[in-house]
Amino acid sequence: MALSTEHKLYIGVGVLAVLGIAVYVQQNQNKEERASYSAETAQAALPKIEVTEADTKAVTKIEITKPGKKDATEEKDKKPLTVVLEKKGEDWELTSPVKATANKSNVESLLSNLEKLEMQDRIASGTDQYEKYEVDDKQAVHAIFYKGKDELANLYFGKSGGRGQMTRVHGKDGVYAVKGYSSYTYSRDVKGWRDRTIFKFDEKKVKTASLANETGTFEFAKDGDSWKGTFAKGALPALPIADFDPKKVDDMLRAFKNLNADDFGDDKKKSDVGLEEPIATLKIVLDDGAKRILTVGDNAKGESRWAMKNGSDQIFSISSWSGNWATSELEKFQKKEGDKDKDEDDDKPMKIGGPGMAAPPPGMGGPPPGHP
């Protein structure tokens, strides 16, 4: 049967629709393929940051340069600061701007973060956007990691935003977005890279402790699980401390058992900070004969104190908590009024009823029910 003109028209429209759909699908596929190809090409063109754990274990030297502070009031803080860390055997040393034992944990955190860095995207090509994204030599945090004489990574870190950490790779023009960056890990001040440990000891192994300061001389000796304490003022003989509280000695030892420096006085002299003639000397003797000796001087910042440990010329400051124990007066080791009252009450036999005393518990004492 011959098709009518109307039917032929419908068939023609249908064929055109099918062809149109086919063309649309093909174009989309081509577009996706081009986009995929472009993304793969762009990703392949990014400079690589591929640092493994084996690489970081082989790092022998680290240089980190921080820009000067924009809001600094002191001239020295306006200048860039370069910190140099070098591996010596299994340990790390800070070799610039001062020579000191490095904080090994902080160095290891830095190397761990280096492993996590991952290049994400190119933000700008060329070099004309460096200042805008703060990856130029003047504004960036510049970190170089060495394996022997070879550079493992040489990176400049600038602004951080929604697209990631703005980064420049030495020898590669362009600004790139990196993920995984921890600004705190790279931007520590000098004391943050130093080992701040002064000394450590187990307070349970302390045999004797003595403290001499402006108020007098305290002597504490272990008596079983507790303490005995004496005090001498000037040339007077030492006498047992009245109302002595042995727990206060334990409190004092806790302030020193893991003593860390708050800061360092590398530019100080002993005569500048009251350590030529210390205002306090603490001596702790352990049960194996080992000693921990600390001399304490003037205030540093607030109530913190300048101090030195025996056998070292390093001047450092200690916290107000430790400093206040070093300058303790006699009453610091005595029981407070409330504590004395409590102890006296503990020694008395319990009394029930009577004027001024607690009422007897229900069911105890007093006449039987119904009796006056």
C-alpha positions in Angstrom: 0.0 0.0 0.0 1.4 3.3 -1.0 2.3 5.7 1.8 0.4 9.0 2.0 2.3 12.2 1.8 1.5 12.8 5.5 3.0 9.5 6.5 6.1 10.1 4.5 6.5 13.5 6.2 6.3 11.8 9.7 8.8 9.2 8.7 11.2 12.0 7.4 10.9 13.9 10.6 11.6 10.8 12.6 14.7 10.0 10.6 16.0 13.6 11.0 15.4 13.4 14.8 17.3 10.1 15.1 20.1 11.6 13.0 20.1 14.7 15.2 20.4 12.7 18.4 23.2 10.6 16.9 25.1 13.8 15.9 24.5 15.3 19.4 25.8 12.2 21.2 28.8 12.0 18.9 29.6 15.7 19.6 29.4 15.2 23.3 31.6 12.2 23.2 34.2 14.1 21.2 33.9 17.0 23.7 34.4 14.7 26.7 37.3 13.0 25.0 38.9 16.4 24.3 38.3 17.6 27.9 39.7 14.3 29.2 42.7 14.6 26.9 43.2 18.3 27.9 43.0 17.5 31.6 45.5 14.6 31.3 47.8 16.8 29.2 47.6 19.6 31.8 48.2 17.2 34.7 51.1 15.7 32.9 52.6 19.2 32.3 52.6 20.0 36.1 56.0 19.8 37.8 56.2 16.8 40.0 56.6 16.7 43.8 57.2 13.1 44.4 59.0 12.5 47.7 58.9 9.1 49.4 59.6 8.1 53.0 62.9 6.7 51.8 63.8 10.1 50.3 63.1 11.9 53.5 65.1 9.5 55.5 68.0 10.3 53.2 67.7 14.1 53.7 70.9 15.5 55.3 70.3 19.3 55.3 67.3 21.6 55.3 67.3 25.4 54.6 64.2 27.4 55.3 64.0 31.2 54.7 61.1 33.1 56.1 60.3 36.7 55.0 60.5 39.6 57.4 57.3 40.4 59.3 55.3 43.1 57.6 54.0 44.5 60.9 57.3 44.3 62.7 58.3 47.2 65.0 61.9 46.0 65.5 64.4 46.3 62.7 65.7 42.7 63.1 62.2 41.3 62.7 61.8 43.1 59.3 64.6 41.1 57.8 64.4 37.6 56.3 65.5 34.8 58.6 67.2 31.6 57.3 67.2 28.5 59.5 69.7 25.7 58.6 69.3 22.2 60.0 71.8 19.5 59.5 71.7 15.8 60.2 74.5 14.5 62.4 74.3 10.7 62.7 70.7 9.9 63.8 70.2 13.4 65.3 69.6 16.9 63.9 71.5 20.1 64.8 70.5 23.7 64.2 73.6 25.3 62.6 72.2 28.7 61.8 71.4 31.4 63.0 72.7 29.7 66.2 74.4 26.4 66.9 72.2 24.2 69.1 70.7 20.7 69.3 67.6 20.6 67.1 64.1 19.5 68.1 64.1 16.1 66.4 60.4 15.7 66.6 59.7 19.0 64.8 62.2 18.2 62.0 60.6 14.8 61.5 57.1 16.5 61.3 58.5 18.8 58.5 59.9 15.8 56.5 56.6 14.0 57.0 54.7 17.0 55.6 57.0 17.1 52.6 55.9 13.6 51.7 52.3 14.7 51.7 52.7 17.6 49.2 50.7 17.0 46.0 50.6 19.2 42.9 47.0 20.0 42.0 46.8 22.7 39.3 48.6 25.5 37.4 47.3 28.9 38.6 49.4 31.1 36.4 52.1 30.7 33.7 55.2 32.7 33.5 56.7 34.8 36.2 54.7 38.0 36.2 52.2 36.7 38.8 54.7 35.8 41.5 54.3 38.9 43.5 50.5 38.7 43.4 50.5 35.2 44.8 53.4 36.0 47.2 55.7 33.3 45.8 58.4 35.9 44.9 61.8 35.9 46.6 60.7 38.7 49.0 57.4 37.3 50.3 57.6 33.5 50.0 58.7 30.9 52.6 61.5 29.2 50.7 62.4 25.6 51.6 65.3 23.6 50.2 65.8 19.9 51.1 69.2 18.2 50.3 70.2 14.6 49.9 74.0 15.0 50.3 74.9 17.7 47.7 71.8 17.1 45.6 68.5 19.0 46.0 65.6 16.8 46.7 63.1 19.7 46.7 63.3 23.4 46.2 60.0 25.1 46.8 58.5 28.6 47.4 55.2 28.9 49.4 53.0 32.0 49.2 49.3 32.7 49.7 46.8 30.0 50.6 43.2 29.9 49.5 40.3 27.9 48.2 42.3 26.5 45.3 45.1 25.3 47.6 48.6 26.5 48.6 50.2 28.8 46.1 53.6 27.4 45.3 56.5 28.0 43.0 59.0 25.3 42.0 62.6 26.4 41.6 63.6 26.2 37.9 60.0 26.0 36.7 58.1 29.2 35.7 54.6 29.4 36.9 52.4 29.5 40.0 50.9 26.1 41.1 48.3 25.0 43.6 49.6 22.3 46.1 47.6 20.4 48.7 48.9 18.9 51.9 51.0 21.9 53.0 51.2 22.8 56.7 52.3 26.4 57.1 53.0 26.0 60.9 55.4 23.1 60.2 57.6 25.3 57.9 57.2 28.7 59.7 58.5 28.0 63.2 60.6 30.6 64.9 64.2 29.8 65.8 63.3 28.5 69.3 60.7 26.2 67.7 63.6 24.4 65.9 65.6 24.0 69.1 65.6 21.2 71.6 64.1 22.9 74.6 64.8 20.0 77.1 66.7 21.2 80.1 66.5 18.0 82.2 64.3 15.1 83.0 64.0 12.8 86.0 61.5 10.4 87.6 60.2 12.2 90.7 59.7 8.8 92.4 63.4 8.2 92.3 64.4 11.5 94.0 66.3 10.8 97.3 66.9 14.4 98.5 66.2 17.9 97.3 67.5 21.2 98.6 66.5 24.7 97.7 68.5 27.8 98.7 67.0 31.2 97.9 66.6 34.7 99.5 64.3 33.4 102.2 66.7 30.7 103.5 67.7 27.1 102.9 65.2 24.2 102.6 66.4 20.5 102.9 64.1 17.7 102.0 64.8 14.0 102.5 62.8 10.9 101.6 61.2 9.2 104.6 59.7 6.0 103.3 57.0 7.1 100.9 56.8 10.6 102.3 59.2 13.5 103.1 60.9 15.2 106.0 61.7 18.9 105.7 63.9 21.4 107.5 64.5 25.1 107.1 67.4 27.4 108.0 67.4 31.2 107.8 70.8 32.8 107.5 73.3 31.4 110.0 70.6 30.0 112.3 70.6 26.2 112.6 68.1 24.2 110.5 64.9 23.2 112.3 62.0 20.9 111.2 59.4 22.9 109.3 56.4 23.6 111.4 53.1 22.3 110.0 55.1 20.8 107.2 53.1 19.4 104.2 55.1 16.6 102.5 52.8 16.8 99.5 54.2 20.2 98.6 57.6 18.7 97.9 55.9 16.4 95.4 54.3 19.4 93.8 57.7 21.2 93.6 59.3 18.2 91.9 56.5 18.0 89.3 57.4 21.5 88.3 60.9 20.4 87.4 60.8 16.8 86.4 60.3 17.6 82.7 61.8 21.0 82.6 61.8 22.8 79.2 63.1 26.2 78.2 60.5 28.9 77.5 63.1 30.8 75.5 66.9 31.3 75.1 69.2 34.1 76.2 71.9 33.6 73.5 72.7 37.3 73.6 72.7 37.5 77.4 75.5 37.4 80.0 75.2 35.9 83.4 75.7 39.4 85.0 72.9 40.8 82.8 70.2 38.4 84.1 71.1 37.8 87.8 73.0 34.6 87.3 76.4 35.8 88.4 75.0 35.6 92.0 71.8 33.5 91.6 68.8 34.3 93.7 68.0 30.6 94.0 69.7 27.2 93.6 67.8 23.9 93.4 69.7 20.6 93.8 68.0 17.3 93.3 69.7 14.0 94.0 68.3 10.7 92.6 68.6 7.3 94.3 71.4 6.3 91.9 73.5 9.4 92.8 72.7 11.4 89.7 72.2 15.1 90.3 70.1 17.8 88.7 71.2 21.3 89.6 69.5 24.5 88.5 70.5 28.1 89.2 67.8 30.8 88.9 68.2 34.6 88.3 66.1 37.6 87.4 62.7 37.8 85.8 62.7 37.3 82.0 59.2 37.9 80.6 56.4 38.4 83.2 57.1 36.0 86.0 59.3 33.6 84.0 62.9 33.4 85.2 66.3 33.3 83.6 68.2 30.1 84.6 71.1 27.8 83.9 71.7 24.1 84.6 74.9 22.7 86.1 77.6 22.0 83.5 76.2 24.2 80.8 76.8 27.9 79.8 73.4 28.1 78.0 71.1 30.7 79.5 67.4 30.1 79.1 64.2 31.1 80.7 61.8 28.8 82.6 58.1 29.2 83.1 56.5 31.2 86.0 55.3 27.9 87.5 58.8 26.6 87.9 60.3 30.0 88.7 57.8 30.6 91.5 58.7 27.2 93.1 62.4 28.2 93.0 61.7 31.4 94.9 59.4 29.8 97.4 58.9 31.2 100.9 58.5 29.0 104.0 54.7 29.0 104.0 54.7 27.4 100.5 55.7 24.1 102.2 53.4 24.4 105.1 49.8 23.2 105.5 47.1 25.8 105.0 44.7 26.5 107.9 42.0 24.4 106.3 44.4 21.5 105.9 45.5 21.7 109.5 41.9 21.7 110.8 41.1 18.7 108.6 44.1 16.8 110.0 43.2 17.6 113.6 39.6 16.4 113.0 40.9 13.2 111.5 42.9 12.5 114.7 39.9 13.0 117.0 37.4 10.1 117.8 34.1 10.5 116.2 31.4 11.9 118.6 27.7 11.6 118.0 25.0 14.1 119.4 25.5 16.8 122.0 25.7 20.6 121.7 27.7 21.8 118.7 28.1 18.3 117.2 26.5 16.6 114.3 23.1 15.0 114.8 23.1 11.2 115.0 22.2 9.3 111.9 18.7 8.0 111.7 18.2 4.9 113.8 21.3 5.6 116.0 21.4 7.2 119.5 18.6 9.1 121.3 15.6 7.9 123.3 13.2 5.3 121.9 10.2 6.7 119.9 7.5 8.0 122.2 9.9 8.8 125.0 10.9 12.4 126.0 
